Amino acid sequence: LVRSMSLRLDDFPHTGTLIYDSTHALIPAAAISTLAAEKLSEAIRVKGKATVSIQMSCQTLPDVPSFNVIGEIRGSERPNEFITIGGHLDSWDVGHGAHDDGAGVVQSMDVLRLLQRIGYKPRHTIRCVLFMNEENGLRGGKAYAAEAIRKAEKHVCAIESDAGGFTPRGFSFEGDDAVFATLFQRMKALEPLFEPYGMKFSKGGSGADISPLRSTKALLSGYQPDSQRYFDYHHTADDTFDKVNKRELELGAASMAALVYLIDKYGL
Ligand SMILES: [Zn+2]
């Protein structure tokens, strides 16, 4: 347990390779938020060097059992084929984890509520997965994919919301090389339905929790909200509930529900 330490950035080489292996004594390592990194970077730019004092009270405790939380609407025609939507339950300790990723958790649950509210009976099973332990090892995402593979569950599509509860801008898509080109082409056919709402479909990363599902050949999608304010809050003490705009959050949930509806109804 490191109670406190101070280090001078001059102690670390700015060029060359620092070889850090078992022949070296372990040094304390800490992750800082993007916001803090920007401030540090600015201080170094202005003053040429900076002295940093870091207090840490963290410790690594033994593993304990923990759980993903899953809810689903069973499919009427293809109950053994799954469309999943999800976010992650855990967060950094410093704030509430409101945007990262309380927003994604609420939106994913809301997709099921919205589909029920309009009386829609999905063809596929629509499954909401709230993943545990994204921030520190991805155990929930890995366990979910391992179970899906063990039970030979066919995953048609997995959608993750983990970029904040801001105004919808689009969805990004990725997947296994063997199937992705065809799947993306089919998704592009749906894009005009989203364009009136200012949303675009692009190729790109989806979400950490669903990434272990790639080998199942599911189409993986990341909900893409407006990104301008996310890193003002991400992993900082400011990521609190009052920073979430209800209207923007709801628009994201509605966008995800629309995508799920279209994939369920018209297939991939
Ligand atoms: Zn996150």
Boltz pocket constraint, residues with backbone or C-beta under 6 A from the ligand:
constraints:
  - pocket:
      binder: B
      contacts: [[A, 88], [A, 90], [A, 100], [A, 101], [A, 134], [A, 162]]
      max_distance: 6.0
